Amino acid sequence: MKNKHIYLLSQRFYLGYTLIPFIALTVKIMSLKFIESEGLVHQLFELKILICILKNRVGNLGQLL
């Protein structure tokens, strides 16, 4: 029973840890459609940072689990 509780806790942590950057990434991609071309370079840079954060978090958790 204790192992099941730890497993559920780790799953909840994993979802929160990866879901937040994923939601931010989705919102950023959706907002790209409404941006003028002047701010596009800055927006793409933020998008690249979000992708790196998400890849890093998923990779780190894969090693831990």
C-alpha positions as CSV (number, residue, x, y, z in Angstrom):
1,M,0.0,0.0,0.0
2,K,2.9,2.3,0.8
3,N,4.5,1.7,-2.6
4,K,1.2,2.5,-4.3
5,H,0.9,5.8,-2.4
6,I,4.5,6.8,-3.4
7,Y,3.8,5.8,-7.0
8,L,0.6,8.0,-7.1
9,L,2.5,10.9,-5.5
10,S,5.3,10.6,-8.0
11,Q,2.8,10.5,-10.9
12,R,1.1,13.6,-9.6
13,F,4.4,15.4,-9.2
14,Y,5.4,14.3,-12.7
15,L,2.2,15.6,-14.2
16,G,2.6,19.0,-12.5
17,Y,6.3,19.2,-13.3
18,T,5.8,18.6,-17.0
19,L,2.3,19.9,-17.6
20,I,3.0,23.5,-16.5
21,P,5.7,24.1,-19.2
22,F,3.6,22.2,-21.7
23,I,0.6,24.5,-21.1
24,A,2.9,27.5,-21.3
25,L,4.3,26.2,-24.6
26,T,0.8,25.6,-26.0
27,V,-0.3,29.1,-25.0
28,K,2.8,30.6,-26.5
29,I,2.3,28.7,-29.8
30,M,-1.3,29.9,-30.0
31,S,-0.4,33.5,-29.3
32,L,2.2,33.4,-32.1
33,K,-0.6,33.7,-34.6
34,F,-1.6,37.1,-33.3
35,I,1.8,38.8,-33.1
36,E,3.1,41.3,-35.5
37,S,6.4,40.4,-37.3
38,E,8.5,42.9,-35.2
39,G,8.2,40.9,-32.0
40,L,8.4,37.5,-33.7
41,V,12.2,37.0,-33.0
42,H,11.6,37.6,-29.3
43,Q,8.6,35.3,-29.2
44,L,10.5,32.5,-31.0
45,F,13.4,32.9,-28.5
46,E,10.9,32.5,-25.6
47,L,9.4,29.5,-27.4
48,K,12.9,27.9,-27.7
49,I,13.5,28.4,-24.0
50,L,10.2,26.8,-23.1
51,I,11.0,23.8,-25.3
52,C,14.4,23.4,-23.7
53,I,12.8,23.5,-20.2
54,L,10.3,20.9,-21.1
55,K,12.8,18.6,-22.7
56,N,15.1,19.0,-19.7
57,R,12.4,18.2,-17.1
58,V,11.1,15.2,-19.0
59,G,14.6,13.9,-19.4
60,N,15.5,14.4,-15.7
61,L,12.4,12.7,-14.5
62,G,12.9,9.8,-16.9
63,Q,16.3,9.2,-15.2
64,L,14.8,9.5,-11.7
65,L,11.9,7.1,-12.4
